[in-house]
Amino acid sequence: MAIHQLIKSDNLLLTIPLSNVSEEADRKQIKEDLFETMDNFKGIGLSGNQVGIMERVFVMYSNFTKREKIVCFNPKITFESETQELMDEGCLSYPGMWLKVKRSSWIEVEYEDENGEVIKDTFTDLTARVFQHEMDHMEGVDFTKKVSRLRLDRAKKRATKQRKKLINMSLSRGGLDSWLPSDAW
C-alpha cells in the first residue's frame, strides 16, 4: 500500500476525460492505495487522477455513519433525479475552498468493484453528491466549473484568508505545523 501525493489543482492531468480502466491495471492495489490516500488526507471521496493514477476509478464513503467505503471502476450514472439540491462542497484538490454546488438529489449508478463485478445501486443525499463530484473528475471537470466566476473568486478569497489566519495562529504559537504546505505562503 502507498499514500500518493495530491497533484496540484492546475495540473492538466485533472482536465483529461478518462477512458475505461486498462486490462493490465492492478485493481486491488489501486483500491488499497486510493483508500489509504483518501483516509490520509481526510477525504470522503478521491479520484485516481487526483493522485496521478490515470484510470477511470474513484473511492468514496458509501455510508458515512458506518464508515463503509466503496471503490468504483468504470463508473456511470444511469439515471438522475430532476430534483436538485444546493449544498456546500469541498475537494481535496482545493484545500480549504468550499463552493455551493447544485446536484441531483438522487442517482442510479453502475460501476465495477475490484474483481470486475458490476454493481448497480441507487444513492441519495450526500452519497449521491460525492458520487457525482467524483464522476466529474472522471470527465476532466472539477467543482470550480459548476459555479459562477464571482462565486469562485469569493471562495478563493475566503480560503486565502483562512490559510493566512492559520499561519498567523501557528506563528504566534511558536512555528508552523508540519502539515502546512510550503506553498501556503
Secondary structure, DSSP 8 states (H G I E B T S, - for coil): --------TT-GGGGS---S--TT--HHHHHHHHHHHHHHTT-SEEEGGGGT--SSEEEEEEETTTTEEEEEEEEEEEEE-S-EEEEEEEETTEEEEEEEEEEESEEEEEEE-TT--EEEEEEEHHHHHHHHHHHHHHTT--GGGGS-HHHHHHHHHHHHHHHHHHHHHHHHTTS--TTS-GGG-
